[in-house]
Every structure is written in structure tokens, then in C-alpha cells.
């Protein structure tokens, strides 16, 4: 299915479809039928573009304790209130690897949801602590892109993800690279193409 290269969040059209309305995050399939269409193809990324992700996410005590236990992190600063009260912070710190996972996750729908694979992270920085009750927001800057040397249907995209709290203070920034599929070559494209060839359950029934 052909996808026009337009800005993230704008309506996309399927081939041969005349756009009648603009609906953020949706692709007009035909007539009044629209399809959620998150993620970008390799061709959509432009160096210097900045994506402001939405919505934000408030960190809860359950997030912090469960994530810490699931990942077998035994540092009491994340779950022992008495211990944390004697620290310079005076209260528990949110597990920093949870912060990394949360900010990365908030960026996926507008960046790598159509990607083939993550390739790595670099320069992970935590300039300020995160506490239970903080609400985090994310944004992404496109730093670079290049054609894949081994796959002519993909390219490598390098971005900087940043996380800010409710006061606009930066709590995280990191650089991530991923292998982005070119238009028409993502798994989502293949799944949708397969679905389009499937017989409509309503068809073939006797009248």
C-alpha cells in the first residue's frame, strides 16, 4: 500500500484515494473508512525535525516498586522509605532504568513503531532525579539517517530522546539508533496487504 511522505501525525492516504478530511494519526483507506497508522517509514525522517510526544505519564509508587522487583534491583533507595529518608533526597528515587524504559516507550508511536529492530543506545544521561508523582513528557530530535549497506529496503535512523518533568526540567536524554523500514516494506505493510487479500466474512454468504 502506497503511503505519501508527510509530517508525523498528519493524515495519510492509501493509493488511489482522494483525501476528503484531515484526521491526525489516521490513514484514509476509502470513503469514510480510516485506519490508525502510527510510526514512520525511513523516508519520513528528516534531520533536524523534533517530535513532541503525547500524552505524558505520571510515575506511581507501584511503577517504581514493581519494576524494581521485576528487574531484581536490590538498591533500597527505590523501595525502603526509612532508608531513603536518610539519603540526600529524603525520599525514594524512581528506578532510573524505569525512567529510560518509560521515555523510550512514549516515543515509539511517532518514531520506531514501524521499525525492524533497535540497534542500540548511547550517551544516556540522567541530569535530574525522578520521584513518585512526577509526570514525564518526551520529545525526539532526528540526528541522522543513512541507507542500510546490507538491506536495500531499510535505513538506519539516529535520534535523541529527551524526557522532561511537569516543571519542564530535563531528567533524561539518550541517543538511540534503529533500523527503519522503507515505505511499503514494514511488517505492518505486509500484515495489511495480507489482510486486504483475505475474504470479507460478509462476502460469499447466500442471499
C-alpha distance (Angstrom), angle and dihedral (degrees) to the residues before:
residue distance angle dihedral
X1 . . .
X2 3.82 . .
X3 3.80 117.7 .
X4 3.78 122.7 -166.6
X5 3.81 115.4 -132.1
X6 3.79 107.0 -114.0
X7 3.77 137.9 143.5
X8 3.83 119.2 -64.1
X9 3.79 113.0 -88.1
X10 3.79 95.7 22.3
X11 3.78 123.6 118.2
X12 3.81 115.8 -84.3
X13 3.79 123.9 -153.9
X14 3.75 130.2 -142.2
X15 3.79 116.8 -130.8
X16 3.78 114.9 -72.1
X17 3.80 93.7 11.6
X18 3.79 120.9 127.8
X19 3.81 111.1 -141.0
X20 3.79 111.6 -120.3
X21 3.84 100.6 167.0
X22 3.80 137.9 16.7
X23 3.80 113.4 -127.8
X24 3.80 118.8 174.4
X25 3.79 114.7 -116.0
X26 3.80 94.6 4.0
X27 3.77 135.0 108.0
X28 3.80 118.1 -145.2
X29 3.80 106.1 -128.3
X30 3.78 97.2 179.8
X31 3.78 137.3 -38.9
X32 3.78 108.6 -24.4
X33 3.82 95.0 -16.2
X34 3.81 116.2 109.7
X35 3.79 132.8 178.7
X36 3.80 130.5 -151.9
X37 3.78 106.1 -113.1
X38 3.83 113.6 -176.8
X39 3.78 125.2 172.8
X40 3.79 134.0 39.9
X41 3.77 135.1 -100.6
X42 3.80 120.7 -129.6
X43 3.80 90.9 -101.3
X44 3.82 91.8 57.5
X45 3.80 95.9 63.3
X46 3.80 116.5 95.0
X47 3.81 121.7 -174.2
X48 3.79 110.1 -111.0
X49 3.81 95.9 25.5
X50 3.82 115.3 133.1
X51 3.82 121.3 -155.7
X52 3.81 119.4 -158.2
X53 3.80 106.1 -151.7
X54 3.78 124.4 -144.5
X55 2.97 143.2 -121.5
X56 3.78 113.6 27.8
X57 3.79 124.9 -139.9
X58 3.81 130.9 -132.3
X59 3.81 113.4 -139.8
X60 3.80 114.5 -130.1
X61 3.78 133.0 -160.7
X62 3.80 88.8 -113.0
X63 3.83 90.4 55.5
X64 3.78 90.9 53.3
X65 3.80 99.4 44.0
X66 3.80 97.2 41.0
X67 3.80 94.3 46.0
X68 3.80 90.5 47.9
X69 3.80 92.0 50.3
X70 3.83 94.2 43.3
X71 3.79 91.1 53.8
X72 3.85 93.3 43.4
X73 3.80 93.3 -121.8
X74 3.81 104.5 161.9
X75 3.81 99.5 -172.3
X76 3.84 104.7 127.7
X77 3.81 92.3 -148.8
X78 3.81 86.8 83.2
X79 3.81 100.3 50.4
X80 3.83 111.8 10.0
X81 3.81 109.1 87.4
X82 3.80 94.1 -170.4
X83 3.80 92.8 49.7
X84 3.79 91.8 45.9
X85 3.83 91.7 49.7
X86 3.83 88.6 63.2
X87 3.80 93.2 51.0
X88 3.80 125.5 91.4
X89 3.82 87.9 -102.0
X90 3.80 95.2 55.8
X91 3.79 92.6 -145.3
X92 3.82 139.3 45.8
X93 3.77 119.1 -64.0
X94 3.79 120.1 -134.9
X95 3.80 109.8 -111.6
X96 3.82 104.8 -96.4
X97 3.80 93.1 -140.4
X98 3.80 88.3 58.2
X99 3.80 88.5 54.1
X100 3.81 90.1 51.7
X101 3.81 92.3 48.8
X102 3.81 93.2 46.0
X103 3.81 96.1 49.6
X104 3.82 91.3 44.5
X105 3.79 90.5 49.8
X106 3.79 93.5 50.1
X107 3.81 89.8 57.7
X108 3.80 98.9 51.2
X109 3.81 100.6 85.2
X110 3.81 91.7 57.8
X111 3.81 99.1 36.3
X112 3.78 124.7 18.4
X113 3.80 106.3 14.2
X114 3.81 89.5 109.2
X115 3.82 93.7 40.2
X116 3.79 124.5 119.4
X117 3.80 98.3 -138.2
X118 3.77 146.2 -20.5
X119 3.79 112.2 -106.4
X120 3.79 101.5 -169.5
X121 3.78 152.3 -64.4
X122 3.79 129.7 -107.6
X123 3.79 139.4 176.3
X124 3.79 96.0 23.6
X125 3.81 106.7 -176.5
X126 3.82 129.5 -177.0
X127 3.83 105.4 -166.1
X128 3.82 95.8 170.0
X129 3.81 137.0 22.7
X130 3.80 125.0 -105.1
X131 3.80 121.1 -139.4
X132 3.79 133.8 -168.5
X133 3.80 107.5 -83.2
X134 3.79 95.5 33.9
X135 3.80 115.8 127.4
X136 3.79 114.8 -142.1
X137 3.79 128.9 -153.7
X138 3.80 127.5 -171.9
X139 3.77 138.8 -149.0
X140 3.80 133.9 179.5
X141 3.79 132.7 -148.4
X142 3.79 120.0 -161.9
X143 3.81 107.2 -129.6
X144 3.78 102.4 174.8
X145 3.78 148.5 -22.5
X146 3.78 137.1 -164.8
X147 3.77 139.7 173.0
X148 3.79 116.3 -92.3
X149 3.81 112.6 -106.7
X150 3.80 92.5 -148.7
X151 3.82 102.8 36.1
X152 3.77 123.0 47.8
X153 3.80 90.3 -166.2
X154 3.82 95.6 59.5
X155 3.77 144.8 45.4
X156 3.80 138.6 -162.1
X157 3.79 119.2 -108.1
X158 3.82 123.9 -166.3
X159 3.81 119.1 -160.8
X160 3.79 140.7 170.5
X161 3.81 115.8 -131.8
X162 3.80 118.3 -160.2
X163 3.79 129.8 -170.3
X164 3.80 124.2 -157.1
X165 3.78 131.5 -176.7
X166 3.79 128.1 -130.1
X167 3.80 90.1 -81.7
X168 3.80 93.4 54.3
X169 3.81 92.9 -107.1
X170 3.80 115.0 145.3
X171 3.81 111.3 -119.9
X172 3.81 98.8 168.7
X173 3.75 143.5 13.9
X174 3.77 127.6 174.6
X175 3.78 139.4 164.3
X176 3.79 118.4 -125.5
X177 3.79 133.4 -175.9
X178 3.78 126.3 -160.5
X179 3.78 139.6 172.8
X180 3.80 107.3 -110.3
X181 3.78 122.4 -159.8
X182 3.78 118.2 -127.3
X183 3.77 119.3 -120.4
X184 3.78 112.5 -65.6
X185 3.82 94.4 13.5
X186 3.81 105.4 82.8
X187 3.79 124.6 107.8
X188 3.83 87.2 -113.1
X189 3.81 89.3 58.1
X190 3.80 91.0 49.9
X191 3.80 93.2 48.2
X192 3.79 92.5 48.8
X193 3.78 92.2 46.9
X194 3.79 89.6 52.1
X195 3.79 91.1 48.5
X196 3.80 91.3 50.0
X197 3.82 89.2 57.1
X198 3.78 92.9 50.2
X199 3.76 118.7 101.0
X200 3.78 115.4 -102.4
X201 3.84 106.9 -115.0
X202 3.79 88.7 -133.7
X203 3.79 92.1 57.4
X204 3.75 124.0 83.2
X205 3.80 94.6 32.4
X206 3.76 116.9 133.9
X207 3.79 116.7 -108.6
